[in-house]
């Protein structure tokens, strides 16, 4: 364990400072300053000898959190990254993007602020990259079996790396022009600079992975043709169908899905020329949806020079403290202030958008919004509470409803669940022999840590299908939804 008295000597929770708002909104770099190593070790030392580390319950990957906390406290960074990589292919992603259900399950969190697990995690991997400790691990032998992974988000990349290291020849197909899926085009640089992604992809290329960008399976190559070429196929296309808001005025110009907006900015940030790019510059922006994607839009709009930014959430403002009906070690739904919220704008809860209002040119000019009331468990606009909010650009960030189904249904005959997910069994297998599904495509919109965990588990299922047995770890099963949001 770490310092036996650490949690007694250091009761407070310390995180690295965020760069000043006036400074950080002038660029696209990550918002956090580098943490003082002494402060980091103090926080790692707060990890207590709790007997049963419930942080494991909160982490779908089963990360060995107490072990690498102890090694960080002892300043043994190389050993720490070995223990971290034992369960997590991409801690540089989870350490920046995961909402940290492990911290909600921290035993210390019962009566003190939880250990800063997520920050310790990202510090371990950052130190490892800086010191050259992250090296390729090519397979010792090749099996002669081939696998196609369709989709290069966290689930697809995790499945790919595991299968490559098991000795299979793996090709990853991505319809976008660059590899990375939502890691590449859905996450703003101020949350994760793309150098983190590039460093990991370089490792994977050296291990033998073959990346094929700009190829859309179902259009450029039919799904059934792909299946005929490979011994196994892994569907990791994500849950990319956005949830719409079909109310009067939806067809007005200036109303867009959040992901269309974020993708364009990420392309521009990569140096691409984006014709007629959606931009918030000089506009009154309204973001509908109070989740992480909405916050990403808010931060992006500030950096683009929006005149104003308003965030609307249909539900109640969550409480600041853990609700009684969400006791430890559950992950509670509490009010959070992301870095983007610190940067300005207004947040409104219990706000139901009832109509988009336009001008003579067919462009959106305002939203008609009413107060939300609850009737028989349903959230409905309260009559007589309507008001208008000026808007030149509206971004719909209300989540996703499932995977794209047309090509998979017509070309492979794969069934979908009522939730909009690709149907699968407990071994990630679909009804088509040799075709597996992992990540959001099979479980619906979820967390990055679940995507990586499912990618690892699906890789074990594929390896068993190809070889008859497997030594790859399988941290979760498709039915495990305890921490899913």
N, C-alpha and C positions, 0 to 999 in steps of 0.2 A: 504494500500500500504506500501512498504518499505520506506526507508529514502526519504522524499520528495525532498531533494537536492542531493541525493546520486550520480546520474549520472552526476551532475555538479561538485561535489567535487572529484569524482574518475572517470575520463574519460578513464583510461586505463583498459585493460582486463588482468586479472591475472589468471594464471593456475598453478597447482602444477608442480614442477620440475620433469623432467624425470631423473631417476638414470643415472649416467655416463655410456656412452656406453661400455668402457672396463670392467665395473663391471657387467652390466646387461646381456651382451652376454655370461657370464659365468654361468648363471642359467636360470631357466624358470619362475621366479617370475614376477609379473606384473611390468611394467616399471616405473610407477609413484611413487613418494614419497608421503607421507601423507601431505595434504595441511594444512597450518597454519589456525586454526579456525578464527582468526581475519581477515586474508585475505579473507577467504570464506564469512564471514559476510559482508565485504566491497563490494564484488562482488554481493551478494544478494541484498544489499542496492541500487545497480545501477538500479534495476528494477523500471521503472518509472510509473507514473500514466498516462498511454497512452490513456485512454478512451476505445479504442477497442484493446484488447490484440491480435495482429495478430500472436503471438506465437501459439495460439490455431489453427489458420489456418494451420500452418506448421505441427502440431502434429496430426496424425491420431487417437490417443487415446483420444484427447481432454483433455490432462493433465491440471490441474488447476495451471498453472505455476506461475502467479502473487501471488496466495495465499500462495503456499509453499515457494516462495522467501521471502515474507513478514515474514512468521513464522520463517524462517531460520535467517533472520536479527534480529528478536526479540529473538533469541535463544530459541525457543519453538519447539524443535526437535520432541517431541512426537506428537504434533498436526500436524507438517509438514508431518510426515510419514502417518498419517491418511488421509490427503488430497491427498497425492501422491498415496496411495493404493486405493483411491476411484475410480481411472480411470486406474491404471496400476498394473497388478498383479506382474510384475517382474522388478521393477526399477533397481535392481542390474544388470540386463542384458542390458537393454536399456542404462543405465548410462555409461556402458563400451563399448557397441558395436554399438549403433545407431549413424549414421552420423549427427544427430541433425538438421533436417529440421526446428525445432522450432527456432533455433538460426538464421537461414537465414531469418526468418519472424519477428524477434525481431524489434519492432519499433525503439528502440535505434540504431539499426544497420543502419538506414538511413544515419546518419552522424557521428556515433561513432562505435567502436567495440561493437558487441552484448554482452548482458549479458551472463555469463558463465553458461547457463541453465543446460547443461548436467552434469557439474561437481558438481553443487549444488544438482542435483537430486541424483547422486551416493553417495554424502556425507550424504544425509538424510537417505538413506537406510542402508548404512554402520553403521552409528550411531545407527540406530534402531536395527540391528542385535547385535551389541556390547552390547547394554543395555537391550536386552531381550524383546524388544517391538514387535517383530514379533512373533505372537502366532497363533496357529491353530484356524480356525473358522469352526468347524464341523456344519452340518445343524441341525436346531432345530427339524426337522421331516424328515422322509424318504417318498418318493412318491411311492415306490414300483416299479418304472420304472428303466430299466437298459440301459446303453449306453456304447458302445465300441468306444474308440478313437484310431485310428490307426496312430501311429507316435508320438514321444515324443519330437519334437522340440518345439520352442516357441508357435506356433499356437496350436498344440495339447495340450500342458500343460495349456495354457490359457483357452481353451475350457473345458478341464477336470476340472480345479479348479472351474470355474464358475458353471458348471453342478453339481459337487459334493456339492458345497455350497447351490445349489437350492434344494438339497435333493434326487437327483438321485444317483443310485449306478453305479459308473463309473469304467471301467477297461481300462487301457492304454496298448496297444500292441506295442512293439518295437522289430524290428528284430535284432538290435545289442545286445551285451551282457550286456550293461549298458543303463540306461535311460538317455535321454537328446538330442538325435538327433545331429544336427550340433553344438548345445551348448556343447555337450560332446566331439565329435570327429572332428568337423570342425574348432573349434576356439582354437588357441594355448594358452597355459597357460600364456604366457607373456601378452596376451590381457585380459584374464579372467581366474583366477585360479579356479579349479573345486570345491573348497570349497564353492564358491558362489552358485553353482548349487546344491551341496549336502544339504546345509542349507535349500534351498527352497523345495527340494524334501522331506526332513524330515517333514516340515510343512504340505505338501500335504498328506503324508502318515497318519499323525495324524488326518487329516480331513476326511479320509476315502477312499482316492484313492487307487485302487489296480493296481500295476504296474506288467506287464508281459513282461520281457525282454527275448531276444533270441527266439522270436516267430515271424515268418514271415507270415503275412496274404497273402494268395494266394498260399502258398506252404505248410506250416505246418497246416494251417486251411484255407479252401477255403472261398472266400469272401461271397458266397451265404450261406455257413454254418454259418459264423459269423453273417450274417444278421438274420438268423433264430433263433439264440440264444438270440439276444438283441432286445430291443424295438426301438433303433436307433443306427446308425453307423456314426461316423464322420471320414472322410478321411483327414488326415493331414500328408501325406507322403512326402510333399515337392516336389520341382523341382530338381530331383537328376540326370537327364540325362545330362552328361557333353557335352559341345560343342567341337567337335573334330577339328583337323586341317589336313584334308586328302590331303597331298602333298607328293611328292616323298620322300621315306625314312621313312615314318611314322611307318613302321614295325620294325625298328631297335631297338635293346635292349638299355635301358636307357632312353626311352621316356615314360612319365607317366602323367596321369591326376593329377592335383594338389591335389584333395581330397584324392586320394589313398595315397599320400605322407603324408598329414597332419594327416589322420586317424592313420597311423602307428606310427607317433611320439607321438600322444596323447595316444595311447595304451601303448607305451613304458614309457611315463611319468607317467602313472597310475600304473606302476610296472609290466606290462605284458611282457612276453617273446615273441618277434615278430620275427619269423624265417625269415632270409634273408631280414631284414628290409631295406627299401629304405633309404639311408642316403647320405648327401652331404659331409661327411667327406673326405677331401683330393681331392675333385672334382671341376671342373669348371662347375658351375651351370648356366643354362639359364632358366629364367622364362618368359613365353609368356603370356602376359595379364597384364594390368596396374591397375586393380582394387584391392579391399580389399583382395581377395583370393591370388592374386599375392604377395601383401605385406606380407601376412601371411607366404607364402613360403620363401620370402626373409629373414624375421626374423628367421625362423626355420633353414634355411641353414647356417646363420651366427653362430647360437648356436651349430650347428653340426660340425662346423669347415671346411666350404667350402674354397677352394683355391681362388675362385673368384665367384662373383654373378653378373649376367647381367640381367636386366629387359627390355623386349621389348614390346612396345605398338605400334599398327599399326596406330593410329591416331595422330593428332597434340598435342603438349603440351598445356594443357589448360592455359588460362591467369591467372595471379596472382590475379587480381581484378575482380569483378563482371562484366560480359559482358553486353553490352547495350541491347541485345536481351533477357536477363534474369533478368529483373528488380526486385527490392524488391516488394512483399514478396516471390518471387519464390526462389527455392533452386538452386543456380547457380552451374555450372560445372566449378570449378576453380582448379588450380594446388595446390596439397597438398603434404606435406612431412610427412608421417607417421613415427612412431618411428622406424620401420624397415628400412626405407630409410636413417635415420640418421646413421645407424650402418655400412654403407659401401656399396660397389657395385656401379654399373653404371646403369643409366636409359637412354634408348634411345627411342625417339618418332619417328613417321613416319618411322617405321621399319617393313617391310613386310617379313616374313619368306617364302622363296620360295622352299627350299629343305633341308632335313636332310641328312647329309653326314656321311658315316660309314667307319669302318675299316674292315680288313679281317675277323675278328671274328664276324662280324655282329652287332657291337656296335656303337652307335652314337659317332662321334668324333668332329663334328662341325655343324653349321648351315650356310646355304647360305642365306644372308639377303640383300634385296634391299630397296632403299628409296621408301616410299609410295608417289604416286601422285593421285590427284583427277581428274577423267574423268567422266563427266556427273553424278556427285554425287557419283560415285563408287570409292572405294579405291583399287588401283592396283599397283603392283610393277613397278617401273620406270626402263626401260631397260637401261643397261649400268652402273648401280649403285651398282651392286652386290659386296658383300664382305663376308668373312667368319669369324665366331665367334667360337672359340674353345668351346666344350661342352662335358662333360662326363655324365651329368645328365640334362635332359630337362623336365620341368614341365609345362604342358598346363593348364593355369588358365584363360580360355576365357569365363567363365560363364556356364550357364546351359540352356538347350533348352526346358525343361518341365518335367512333371511327368512320371514315368514309367507306361506304358499303358497296357501291355500284359495281366496281370491277371485281371485287372479291366474291360477290354473289354471282355475277354473270359468268365469270371465267373459271372459278373454282367451285362454285356452289356452296360456299361457306355460309352457315346460318349465323344470324345475329340475335342477341338477347333483346328483350323488351327495353333494356337500358341503352341500346345502341352499341353494345360491345360485341366483338367477335366471340362466338361461343367456343368454349374450350373445356377440357376435363381437368382433373387434379394434376395431370402431368403436362399441362400447358399445350396439349395436343388438340387439334381441331378434328373435324369429321373427315378431313382429307388426310390419308396416311402420309407421314413425312412432313406435314405442315404444322408448325407450332406458332403460338401467338403469345406475346409478352408485353408488359408495360401497359400504358394507358389504352392501347388498342383492345386489350382484353379485360381490363379492370375499370376503365373509365378514368376521367380526369382525377389525378391523384398527385402525390408528392414525388420529388426527384429521388428521395431515398427509397421509395417503393419501386420506382422504375429500375434502379440499379439492382435492388434485391431480386426483383422478378427476372431481370436479364440474367443474373447469375444462376437463378434456379432453373430457368428455361434452358440455359446452356447445359446444365446437368441432365435434364430430361432428353435433350437432343443427343448428347454424348451416349446416354444409355440406349437410346433407340438405334444409334449407329453401331455401337460396340458391344451391346449386351450388358454392360455394366459401366459404372463411372466412379471416379474418385473426386469429381468436382463437387463442391459444396452446394447445397440447395437450401438457402436460408428461409424461404417462405413458400407457401402453397397458394394457389389462386383463391382459395376460400378464406385466407387470412385477411380480415378487413378491420381488425380491432382499432388500428390507428389511422385508417384511411379517412380522408376528409372529402 
